[in-house]
């Protein structure tokens, strides 16, 4: 078992970090934006605008996994 860390290869660690690590950070960001909207008393339209503007980058990340899933590409 050469070139492994705790029995995992570099590719396996990277795949785990990209799926669960970045996914967890995205979830944390959603909570942060929600807290920001709540503390600023943004209202419904303001909350929508905050979520739209601050979380729009998630769309590409999620779309990548959906495309891989439906096209069965790994």
C-alpha positions in Angstrom: 0.0 0.0 0.0 2.4 2.6 -1.2 1.3 6.2 -1.7 -1.8 6.0 0.5 -3.0 7.9 3.5 -4.9 5.6 6.0 -5.5 3.2 3.1 -7.1 5.9 0.8 -5.5 7.1 -2.5 -5.2 10.8 -3.3 -8.0 10.5 -5.9 -10.4 9.0 -3.3 -9.6 11.7 -0.7 -10.1 14.4 -3.4 -13.4 13.0 -4.5 -14.6 12.7 -0.9 -13.6 16.3 -0.1 -15.2 17.7 -3.3 -18.5 15.9 -2.7 -19.0 16.1 1.1 -16.6 18.9 2.1 -17.8 21.5 -0.5 -21.4 20.3 0.0 -21.1 20.9 3.7 -19.6 24.3 3.1 -22.5 25.1 0.8 -25.0 24.1 3.5 -23.2 26.3 6.0 -23.3 29.2 3.5 -27.1 28.8 3.2 -27.4 29.1 7.0 -25.2 32.2 7.0 -27.3 33.9 4.3 -30.5 33.0 6.2 -29.1 34.4 9.4 -28.0 37.6 7.5 -31.5 38.0 6.1 -33.0 37.4 9.5 -30.7 39.9 11.4 -31.2 42.6 8.8 -35.0 42.1 8.7 -34.9 42.0 5.0 -38.5 40.8 4.4 -39.6 38.3 1.8 -38.3 40.1 -1.3 -35.0 41.1 0.4 -34.4 37.5 1.6 -35.1 36.2 -1.9 -32.6 38.7 -3.3 -30.0 37.8 -0.8 -30.4 34.1 -1.5 -30.4 34.6 -5.3 -27.3 36.8 -5.3 -25.2 35.1 -2.7 -26.0 31.4 -3.5 -26.2 31.6 -7.3 -22.8 30.0 -7.7 -24.1 26.8 -6.2 -26.1 26.1 -9.4 -23.0 25.2 -11.4 -21.6 22.9 -8.7 -24.9 21.1 -8.3 -25.5 21.0 -12.1 -22.1 19.2 -12.5 -23.2 16.3 -10.3 -26.7 16.1 -11.9 -25.1 16.0 -15.4 -22.7 13.3 -14.3 -25.5 11.3 -12.7 -27.9 11.4 -15.7 -25.2 10.8 -18.3 -23.6 8.1 -16.1 -20.2 9.7 -16.4 -17.6 9.1 -13.7 
